[in-house]
């Protein structure tokens, strides 16, 4: 319906141009839903847009614009309000056209080709493979997947990617932690490093796999392991210096081949676990991109060299620095340390350069809010390399705070005291987790109420929406039990019998679904869809509680069944875009 009205507005502009009015090229009338239906169904402010450029009073232009509008059966009337706002009133019969359209399109209702196949990458989750995903990662997963699915629904060619940080210091800390736990399994005792991965669960599990595969052949005398190692923090030393020295010692005692085997064992098992966890959560990726592969191909050094050639690299104290202050950053950034090692930031530069080299017209990164400081420097690097940094959107996601029994759960993978995403899914289900994670804007804090997520009551927002879908299915089962059959064509012929205010309200809400999907997709705000589904479910429950669907008048019955079946399609389609099921019974 909105598309039809927008076509009428464009036709009116063309008519005014044909009359000799100098309407500027490229003007697109803005049509919005009226907040108060007393002022119509839609409103347009085109008169305020064009009055000044054309040298006309807004109301005078509005009158000419309305006169130029083509006749349309869907409009009951058009009024000019105030200084020149144009209000459109849609005929009640046209409001119900959406029911036929919804039933015809079914699972495709709400989808569009707005994106015209433009290539978009959405990179999300990308948690360091140093342990199982926790409930904080889950929010980024649910949000990123919903954003990607919404963009695909409006016609973009979406590529979902997970960036595997498999080459950095944290992975070496994990490998060393696994080896130290392996030594414990070999019978030696020592103070475990305070900056190691202390988990008595997965780290010990990987250590046991190492021992099962190699016995004690990877062991070393504990005196050699800790000889001349700087003190740890509990002994008055520096925990970072301590763990880095242990990493170097592990590499020396194991040698390159055995150390790489320990490293890869932990990496591969965790990545496999993450893949399985996300798959069970309904999250899929077209690509898993390896940081180590990026470095092996020389892409990081190539990015640094390109920055150098453009005059944006300088040397200081033996290290290479990117002059990011020239592009709005608060300080310059190291890209290669004095020891020759490249930094995480250098890898990030190379990875983002690679994204644009692969031809993506828009790149979306979903990051945890604790990475907000990286936004300016990454955009600065892209600008320095000659790319349009405006094509990179970095969406920040606050970690969800989980409460169980009124107490906040800790989620530190280093301490080993955390709640995994898998545990959350087992407790509340994937549906509730996916839905609750996207109920609020991504940058807002989210308190995850486990008791609410598990409750089967109207206070549970997901249950409320799913129950509306199940109720429609229940009505159709009751129809069958009475020996009646639904006749869609008869219902379409009897649409004029839908005279209740609740019926018109439902139809209007159904008509908003396609534009809501487009708006939520372009804004990367799946919570808009959550709020819409809640409103639609509320309108349906009110209709259900106040009216009988299975009436003796078969024409009225089929008209009402058409309406609620259209509601069922929209609830199903909306929930599917959020990665949530639409059950037939509850």
matplotlib code that plots the C-alpha trace (Angstrom):
import matplotlib.pyplot as plt

x = [0.0, 2.8, 4.5, 1.3, 1.0, 4.7, 4.1, 1.2, 3.3, 6.1, 3.4, 2.2, 5.7, 6.1, 2.7, 3.9, 7.1, 5.0, 3.0, 6.3, 7.0, 10.8, 10.7, 14.3, 15.5, 16.0, 13.3, 11.7, 8.5, 8.7, 5.7, 5.2, 2.6, 0.4, 0.7, -2.9, -5.4, -7.6, -5.0, -5.2, -3.2, -0.2, 1.3, 3.7, 5.7, 6.6, 5.2, 7.7, 10.5, 9.8, 8.0, 11.1, 13.1, 10.0, 9.2, 5.7, 3.9, 3.8, 0.1, -0.2, 2.3, 0.3, -2.9, -1.2, 0.4, -2.9, -4.6, -1.9, -2.4, -3.8, -7.2, -6.7, -9.3, -7.3, -7.7, -10.9, -9.7, -6.6, -6.5, -4.1, -3.5, -1.8, 0.9, 0.9, 1.1, -0.8, -2.7, -3.9, -6.9, -7.1, -10.4, -11.4, -11.8, -8.2, -6.9, -8.0, -6.2, -3.2, -4.9, -5.1, -1.5, -0.2, -1.9, -0.7, 3.0, 3.0, 6.5, 7.8, 5.4, 7.5, 10.5, 11.6, 14.4, 15.3, 19.0, 19.2, 21.7, 24.4, 27.1, 27.2, 29.4, 28.3, 31.1, 29.9, 30.7, 34.5, 35.2, 38.8, 39.0, 40.4, 37.3, 33.6, 31.2, 29.7, 26.3, 28.0, 29.0, 25.5, 24.0, 26.4, 25.6, 21.8, 22.1, 24.5, 22.4, 19.2, 20.9, 22.2, 18.8, 16.9, 19.3, 18.9, 15.1, 15.2, 17.3, 21.0, 23.5, 24.7, 27.9, 28.1, 31.7, 33.4, 37.0, 39.0, 41.7, 44.1, 47.4, 47.6, 49.1, 45.9, 46.2, 49.8, 48.5, 45.9, 48.5, 50.8, 47.9, 47.0, 50.6, 50.9, 47.7, 49.2, 52.2, 49.9, 48.3, 51.8, 52.1, 54.0, 52.7, 53.3, 51.6, 49.5, 50.1, 47.6, 47.3, 46.8, 43.5, 42.6, 39.5, 39.4, 36.9, 37.8, 41.6, 42.0, 39.9, 42.3, 45.3, 43.9, 43.5, 47.1, 48.2, 46.0, 47.6, 51.3, 51.5, 54.2, 56.5, 55.6, 56.6, 59.6, 61.2, 59.4, 62.7, 63.5, 60.0, 60.3, 64.1, 64.8, 61.1, 60.3, 57.9, 54.2, 51.9, 51.0, 54.8, 55.2, 56.0, 54.3, 51.7, 52.2, 55.9, 55.5, 53.2, 55.1, 58.3, 56.4, 55.2, 58.8, 59.9, 57.2, 58.3, 61.9, 61.3, 58.8, 60.4, 58.5, 56.7, 55.5, 54.6, 52.5, 50.7, 49.7, 48.7, 46.6, 45.0, 43.5, 42.6, 41.0, 38.9, 37.7, 36.8, 35.0, 33.1, 32.2, 30.9, 28.7, 27.5, 26.5, 24.9, 22.7, 21.9, 20.7, 23.6, 25.3, 28.2, 29.3, 32.9, 35.3, 38.3, 41.6, 43.9, 46.8, 46.0, 46.0, 49.5, 50.8, 49.7, 51.7, 48.6, 49.5, 53.0, 51.4, 49.0, 51.8, 53.8, 50.9, 50.5, 54.3, 54.1, 51.3, 53.5, 51.5, 54.1, 57.0, 59.6, 60.2, 62.2, 62.6, 58.9, 56.7, 53.8, 50.7, 50.1, 46.4, 46.2, 46.2, 42.8, 41.0, 42.5, 43.6, 47.1, 49.3, 49.3, 52.0, 51.6, 55.0, 56.9, 60.6, 61.0, 59.4, 56.1, 53.0, 50.2, 46.5, 45.8, 48.0, 46.0, 42.7, 43.9, 44.8, 41.6, 39.4, 41.5, 40.8, 37.1, 36.9, 39.2, 36.7, 34.2, 31.8, 30.0, 29.1, 30.9, 29.3, 31.3, 29.4, 31.8, 31.5, 31.1, 34.5, 36.0, 34.6, 38.2, 39.0, 36.4, 38.2, 41.6, 40.2, 38.3, 41.4, 43.5, 40.9, 40.9, 44.7, 44.6, 42.2, 39.0, 35.7, 35.5, 31.8, 31.1, 32.2, 29.6, 30.8, 27.9, 28.6, 26.9, 26.7, 27.2, 24.1, 24.1, 22.7, 20.8, 20.1, 18.2, 18.6, 22.4, 24.6, 26.7, 30.4, 31.5, 35.3, 36.9, 40.3, 39.2, 37.2, 34.2, 31.6, 28.2, 28.4, 26.0, 25.4, 24.3, 22.0, 20.4, 19.9, 18.2, 15.9, 16.0, 17.4, 14.2, 14.1, 17.8, 17.6, 14.5, 15.6, 19.0, 17.5, 14.7, 16.6, 19.0, 22.4, 24.2, 21.9, 22.7, 20.6, 19.6, 18.7, 16.0, 16.1, 12.9, 11.0, 12.5, 11.3, 7.9, 4.8, 2.8, 1.8, 4.5, 7.1, 7.3, 8.3, 5.6, 3.0, 4.0, 4.3, 1.0, -0.7, 0.6, -0.4, -3.9, -4.5, -3.4, -5.8, -8.7, -7.9, -7.9, -11.2, -12.5, -11.5, -13.0, -16.4, -16.2, -15.9, -13.4, -11.8, -12.6, -10.1, -11.9, -15.2, -13.5, -12.0, -15.4, -16.8, -14.2, -16.8, -18.2, -15.1, -16.7, -15.1, -12.6, -10.3, -10.3, -9.3, -6.6, -5.1, -5.2, -3.4, -0.7, -0.3, 0.2, 3.0, 5.1, 7.0, 8.0, 8.9, 11.3, 12.9, 13.3, 14.7, 17.1, 18.5, 18.9, 20.3, 17.8, 16.1, 14.5, 12.1, 10.7, 10.4, 8.3, 6.1, 5.5, 4.5, 2.0, 0.6, 0.2, -1.5, -4.0, -4.7, -5.2, -7.7, -9.5, -9.5, -10.9, -13.6, -14.9, -15.9, -14.2, -16.1, -19.5, -22.3, -22.2, -19.6, -18.7, -18.0, -16.2, -13.9, -13.3, -12.2, -10.1, -8.4, -7.5, -6.1, -4.2, -2.6, -1.7, -0.2, 2.0, 3.3, 4.1, 5.8, 7.8, 8.8, 9.9, 11.9, 13.9, 14.8, 15.8, 12.9, 10.3, 6.6, 5.0, 1.6, 0.6, 1.7]
y = [0.0, 2.4, 1.6, 2.4, 5.8, 6.6, 5.9, 8.3, 11.0, 10.6, 10.8, 14.1, 15.5, 14.5, 16.2, 19.4, 19.3, 18.8, 21.9, 23.9, 23.9, 23.7, 20.8, 19.8, 16.4, 13.6, 14.8, 11.8, 12.6, 11.3, 9.3, 8.4, 6.6, 9.0, 8.7, 9.7, 8.1, 11.2, 12.8, 10.0, 6.8, 8.5, 12.0, 13.8, 17.0, 17.5, 21.0, 22.0, 20.4, 22.2, 25.5, 27.5, 26.3, 27.0, 30.4, 29.3, 29.3, 25.7, 25.5, 26.9, 24.2, 21.6, 22.5, 22.2, 18.9, 17.4, 18.6, 16.8, 13.4, 10.7, 9.3, 6.1, 3.7, 3.1, 6.7, 7.8, 11.4, 13.7, 16.7, 19.6, 20.4, 23.3, 25.1, 22.4, 18.9, 16.5, 13.7, 10.6, 8.6, 5.0, 3.4, 0.7, -1.8, -1.1, -1.7, -5.3, -5.9, -6.8, -10.0, -11.3, -10.2, -11.9, -15.1, -15.0, -14.4, -16.6, -17.1, -14.3, -11.6, -8.8, -9.5, -7.1, -6.3, -3.0, -4.0, -4.9, -7.7, -5.4, -7.3, -6.9, -8.6, -9.0, -10.2, -11.2, -13.2, -13.7, -14.6, -15.5, -19.4, -19.7, -21.3, -22.1, -19.2, -17.6, -15.8, -12.5, -13.8, -15.1, -11.6, -10.7, -13.9, -13.4, -9.7, -10.3, -13.1, -11.1, -8.1, -10.4, -12.1, -8.8, -7.4, -10.6, -10.2, -6.8, -8.0, -7.6, -10.3, -11.1, -12.9, -13.9, -14.3, -15.4, -14.1, -16.7, -15.0, -17.9, -16.1, -13.9, -13.9, -15.2, -18.4, -18.9, -18.4, -21.1, -23.5, -23.0, -23.4, -26.7, -27.9, -26.9, -28.8, -31.7, -31.6, -31.7, -34.8, -36.2, -35.9, -32.7, -29.8, -26.1, -22.7, -22.3, -18.9, -16.2, -15.0, -18.5, -20.1, -21.7, -23.6, -27.0, -28.0, -27.6, -26.9, -30.1, -31.9, -30.8, -31.7, -35.2, -35.6, -34.6, -37.2, -39.9, -39.3, -38.9, -40.3, -38.4, -37.8, -34.1, -33.7, -31.9, -31.6, -29.0, -27.5, -26.8, -25.3, -22.7, -22.1, -18.3, -17.5, -14.0, -14.0, -14.1, -11.4, -13.2, -13.3, -9.6, -9.9, -9.0, -11.5, -10.6, -11.0, -14.3, -15.8, -14.6, -16.2, -19.4, -19.3, -18.9, -21.7, -24.0, -23.3, -24.0, -27.2, -28.6, -27.4, -26.1, -29.2, -30.4, -26.9, -26.4, -29.7, -28.5, -25.1, -26.7, -29.2, -26.5, -24.2, -27.0, -28.4, -25.0, -23.9, -27.2, -26.6, -23.0, -24.2, -26.9, -24.4, -21.8, -24.3, -25.6, -22.0, -21.6, -19.4, -20.1, -18.5, -18.5, -18.1, -18.8, -16.5, -17.4, -14.6, -17.0, -17.5, -13.8, -13.6, -16.6, -15.0, -11.9, -9.7, -8.0, -7.0, -5.8, -3.6, -2.0, -1.5, 0.2, 2.6, 3.2, 4.0, 6.5, 8.2, 7.2, 5.0, 6.3, 4.6, 5.3, 3.3, 0.5, 0.1, 1.0, 3.4, 4.3, 8.1, 7.7, 11.1, 12.5, 10.9, 11.8, 9.2, 10.4, 8.9, 7.1, 3.3, 0.7, -1.8, -3.6, -3.9, -3.4, -7.3, -7.5, -8.9, -7.3, -6.1, -7.1, -3.7, -4.5, -7.7, -5.8, -3.3, -6.2, -8.0, -5.0, -4.2, -7.7, -7.3, -4.4, -6.2, -9.0, -6.5, -5.9, -2.6, -2.4, -4.0, -4.4, -5.4, -6.5, -5.9, -6.1, -2.6, -3.0, -2.6, 0.9, 2.4, 0.5, 2.1, 5.4, 3.7, 1.1, 3.7, 5.9, 3.1, 2.5, 6.2, 6.2, 3.3, 5.1, 3.3, 5.0, 4.4, 5.4, 2.0, 0.3, 0.2, -0.9, -1.9, -2.2, -4.8, -4.5, -7.9, -9.4, -9.6, -12.9, -13.3, -16.6, -16.7, -13.0, -13.2, -12.0, -14.7, -14.0, -14.7, -14.6, -17.2, -16.6, -17.4, -20.4, -19.2, -18.4, -19.5, -20.9, -20.2, -23.9, -23.9, -21.0, -22.7, -25.9, -23.9, -21.6, -22.9, -21.4, -19.6, -17.7, -16.9, -15.6, -13.5, -12.0, -11.1, -8.7, -7.2, -4.0, -1.9, -3.5, -0.6, -0.8, -3.0, -6.1, -7.9, -11.4, -12.6, -16.4, -16.9, -14.7, -16.4, -19.8, -18.8, -19.8, -16.6, -13.5, -11.7, -13.6, -11.5, -14.5, -16.7, -14.0, -13.8, -17.6, -18.2, -15.9, -18.1, -21.3, -19.9, -19.4, -23.0, -24.1, -22.3, -24.2, -27.5, -26.6, -25.9, -29.3, -31.0, -29.4, -30.9, -27.5, -26.5, -23.1, -21.4, -18.6, -17.3, -17.1, -15.2, -12.7, -12.1, -11.4, -9.1, -6.3, -8.2, -7.4, -4.4, -4.6, -2.0, -4.8, -6.3, -3.1, -2.6, -6.0, -5.4, -2.0, -3.7, -6.4, -3.7, -2.2, -5.4, -4.9, -1.3, -2.3, -5.1, -2.6, 0.0, -2.5, -3.9, -0.6, 0.7, -2.7, -2.7, -6.1, -4.8, -2.9, -6.2, -7.5, -4.5, -4.9, -8.6, -7.8, -5.2, -7.5, -10.4, -8.0, -6.9, -10.5, -11.6, -8.8, -9.8, -13.5, -12.7, -10.4, -12.2, -15.7, -16.8, -20.1, -18.6, -20.2, -17.6, -19.3, -16.1, -14.2, -17.2, -17.5, -13.7, -13.9, -17.0, -15.3, -12.4, -14.6, -16.8, -13.7, -12.8, -16.3, -15.8, -12.5, -13.9, -16.8, -14.7, -12.2, -14.9, -16.7, -13.5, -13.5, -17.2, -18.2, -21.0, -20.5, -23.4, -24.8, -25.6, -24.5]
z = [0.0, 0.9, -2.4, -4.3, -2.6, -3.2, -6.9, -6.9, -5.3, -7.9, -10.6, -9.2, -9.3, -12.9, -13.7, -12.1, -14.1, -17.2, -16.3, -16.2, -12.5, -11.9, -9.5, -8.8, -10.0, -7.5, -5.1, -3.4, -1.4, 2.2, 3.2, 6.9, 8.8, 10.7, 14.5, 15.0, 12.6, 13.0, 10.7, 8.2, 7.5, 5.9, 5.9, 3.5, 4.0, 0.3, 0.4, 3.1, 1.1, -2.1, -1.3, -0.7, -3.8, -5.9, -4.4, -3.3, 0.1, 1.4, 1.4, -2.1, -3.4, -1.4, -3.2, -6.6, -5.6, -4.4, -7.6, -9.6, -7.9, -10.1, -9.2, -7.1, -5.8, -2.6, -1.4, 0.4, 0.6, 0.8, 3.1, 3.6, 7.2, 8.9, 6.8, 4.2, 5.5, 3.2, 4.9, 3.1, 4.2, 2.8, 2.0, 4.4, 1.6, 0.4, 3.9, 3.6, 0.3, 2.4, 3.5, 0.0, -0.7, 2.5, 1.7, -1.9, -0.9, 2.2, 3.5, 1.2, 2.4, 3.8, 1.6, -1.1, -3.7, -2.1, -1.8, -5.5, -4.9, -3.5, -1.8, 2.0, 4.5, 8.1, 10.4, 13.8, 16.9, 16.0, 19.6, 20.3, 20.1, 23.6, 25.2, 24.7, 23.8, 26.8, 27.2, 26.4, 23.0, 22.5, 22.2, 19.4, 17.6, 17.8, 16.9, 14.0, 12.6, 12.8, 11.0, 8.3, 7.8, 7.7, 5.1, 3.0, 3.3, 1.6, -1.3, -0.3, -1.2, 2.3, 3.3, 6.9, 8.2, 11.4, 11.8, 13.6, 15.7, 15.5, 15.4, 18.4, 21.9, 23.5, 21.5, 22.8, 26.3, 25.7, 24.2, 27.2, 29.6, 28.0, 28.2, 31.9, 32.7, 30.8, 33.0, 36.0, 34.6, 34.3, 38.1, 38.7, 40.9, 40.6, 41.0, 37.8, 36.2, 37.2, 33.6, 32.2, 31.3, 34.6, 33.6, 35.3, 32.5, 28.9, 29.4, 31.4, 28.8, 26.0, 28.2, 28.7, 25.0, 24.6, 27.2, 25.6, 22.3, 23.4, 26.9, 28.7, 25.7, 25.7, 29.4, 30.7, 34.2, 36.1, 37.2, 33.5, 32.9, 35.6, 35.7, 35.8, 34.9, 36.2, 39.3, 38.8, 40.2, 43.5, 44.2, 43.5, 39.8, 36.6, 35.4, 31.7, 31.8, 33.7, 31.1, 28.2, 29.6, 30.1, 26.4, 25.3, 27.5, 26.2, 22.6, 23.5, 25.4, 23.0, 19.8, 16.8, 15.7, 19.1, 20.2, 17.0, 17.8, 21.3, 19.8, 17.0, 19.4, 21.5, 18.6, 16.5, 19.4, 20.4, 16.8, 16.3, 19.6, 18.6, 15.2, 16.8, 19.4, 16.8, 14.5, 17.3, 18.0, 14.4, 13.4, 10.0, 8.3, 4.6, 5.7, 8.5, 7.9, 9.5, 10.9, 10.6, 6.9, 6.4, 7.9, 6.0, 2.7, 3.6, 3.6, 6.9, 5.6, 2.4, 4.2, 6.2, 3.1, 1.3, 4.3, 4.1, 0.4, 1.1, 3.7, 6.7, 8.5, 10.6, 12.7, 16.4, 19.0, 16.5, 16.0, 13.0, 13.7, 11.7, 11.9, 12.7, 14.3, 10.8, 10.3, 13.6, 16.0, 19.4, 19.1, 16.6, 16.6, 16.5, 13.6, 14.1, 17.3, 17.7, 17.8, 14.4, 15.5, 14.0, 16.2, 16.4, 14.8, 11.8, 11.3, 11.6, 8.9, 6.5, 7.2, 6.4, 3.3, 2.2, 2.8, 0.3, -2.1, -2.2, -3.7, -0.8, -1.2, 2.5, 5.4, 8.8, 11.9, 15.0, 17.9, 21.7, 23.2, 24.9, 21.4, 20.9, 21.0, 17.8, 15.7, 14.9, 14.3, 11.9, 9.9, 9.9, 8.4, 5.7, 4.8, 4.7, 2.3, 0.0, 0.9, 1.7, 5.5, 5.3, 3.8, 7.0, 9.8, 13.2, 15.4, 19.1, 21.3, 25.0, 26.7, 28.2, 32.0, 33.1, 36.4, 37.9, 41.2, 41.5, 41.4, 38.6, 36.9, 36.2, 32.6, 32.5, 30.2, 31.8, 35.3, 34.1, 36.0, 33.3, 31.9, 28.5, 25.7, 25.5, 29.2, 28.5, 25.5, 27.5, 30.3, 28.4, 24.8, 21.7, 20.9, 24.1, 23.9, 20.3, 21.1, 24.4, 23.0, 20.4, 22.4, 23.0, 20.9, 20.6, 22.4, 25.4, 28.4, 28.6, 31.8, 30.9, 33.2, 33.2, 35.1, 32.7, 29.7, 30.9, 32.1, 30.1, 30.7, 28.8, 30.8, 28.7, 25.5, 23.3, 24.7, 24.1, 20.4, 19.8, 21.6, 19.1, 16.2, 18.1, 18.7, 15.0, 14.4, 17.1, 15.4, 12.2, 14.1, 15.6, 12.1, 10.9, 14.0, 13.1, 9.6, 8.0, 5.3, 4.8, 1.4, 0.8, -2.3, -0.5, 2.3, -0.2, -1.8, 1.7, 2.9, 3.2, 6.2, 8.2, 9.9, 13.4, 14.4, 15.6, 12.1, 10.5, 13.1, 12.3, 8.6, 9.1, 11.2, 8.5, 5.9, 7.9, 7.9, 4.6, 5.4, 9.0, 7.7, 5.4, 8.1, 10.6, 8.0, 6.9, 10.5, 11.6, 14.4, 14.9, 18.1, 15.8, 14.6, 18.1, 19.1, 16.0, 16.6, 20.2, 18.9, 16.3, 18.8, 21.2, 18.5, 17.6, 21.2, 21.7, 18.5, 19.6, 23.0, 21.8, 18.7, 17.4, 14.2, 13.6, 13.0, 11.1, 8.3, 6.1, 4.2, 7.3, 8.8, 5.8, 5.7, 9.4, 8.8, 5.9, 8.2, 11.0, 8.6, 7.3, 10.9, 11.2, 8.1, 9.4, 12.9, 11.3, 8.9, 11.6, 14.1, 11.3, 10.6, 14.3, 14.2, 16.3, 15.7, 15.4, 17.1, 16.1, 19.7, 23.2]

ax = plt.figure().add_subplot(projection="3d")
ax.plot(x, y, z, "-o")
ax.set_aspect("equal")
plt.show()
